[in-house]
Amino acid sequence: MISLMSTELHAHDESVDAPPTVRVVVIPDSFKGSASAVEVAEAMAHGARDAYADRGLPVSVDTLPFADGGEGTLDALLGAWGTEPLTVDTTDALGRPTRARFGISPDGATGVIEAAEANGLPGVADVPLQARTASSRGVGRLVTELLDRGVGEILLCIGGSASTDGGTGMLSALGVRFLAEDGSELPDGGGRLGDLASLDLDRLDPRARSVRWRVACDVTNPLVGPRGAAAVFGPQKGAGPEDVRVLDAGLDRLADVLARSTGADLRDVPGMGAAGGMPVTLTALLGAEVLPGSRMVAEVLGAEELLSRADLVLTGEGRFDSQSLGGKVVDAVRRLTPENVPVVVIAGSVSVGPDELRRSGITAAFSIAQGPRTLDELRDEAVSAITWTAFNCCRILPHHPGRTDPAPASPKERLP
């Protein structure tokens, strides 16, 4: 059961003529570099409560920190669950010792990992990037820790990876051996995958096959080719043109060997190119379900049920632009909210025009900027500015802004 932060304030007049309680749902993403989703949600809720209290109107405010499966998802889930992050010793993308966070649901059944905690780009920002040898092995250590703790489901958020190894490092940590023609085990990294000849699954941890895997993926790139993992994302991981060629050929070889072993050729499946190809081994060998991150988070947190009871929805993120309407948190919230319930966006900056806003189904969008500010000033003032903006929004909205008919409206088009 998800533990939501909920507060309810009542007007002084408790007579039969008192206005009905306004049900506000606050469901934002983080403002990256400024405030976590939990902090943003608390700030919006504070502003909403104060505004309705000033107006003498009863209000119920539910807060649900949200995320799209990328950076901040671990914090959002832990905030909604009311649990603290755990840490474990592991290795970064270059094999150096590091500590990484993970989380477990209150009932102990579900574990959540942000892969970037172990093999993310920020963890190797202090040294030159090594595209061919960067590995996802450290993520496997996080997985083993969850298996040791007895979870039955693993939510794996894979954005921000520094490796292009097709997830082979992670699977190696779980016991899979990736072998060359002479039977020797390949070294970590994607640079030698072109020499892959076979797989040895005899030592694969059986628990890895018994748990349910859900992999949050926010891109649709295939594994290989001009839109594949190496070509599109390799350069930001330090890959030059020759590195891209070698890595792409290695991933193609990995797809061949996986297809021969499992009967499933996944190289052209959308999403397999995410996080350096990590989903391809998870799907082929462990039966992982790969789905949009916002959809996964919505399902885990029960967001649709909460939004179905709302009279007003406040959401937001650091930057609200056209990309926000293509599967990010704001778009997910919009799709899950009944059509005749107002959805208001509060953001650090707003660059969506009136026509695009009308087409989106968003009721209104507000920037938290109050006069000329530098980016650093906006970040420093973010929490108080979010509270103030939410307060202003709720001051000017109608007394009861929600549904105009008693029956629940059908939700907007569902998440993909």
Summary of the structure (lengths in Angstrom):
residues: 416
radius of gyration: 23.1
end to end distance: 24.5
largest distance: 84.1
contacts: 1569
relative contact order: 0.15
helix: 38%
strand: 19%
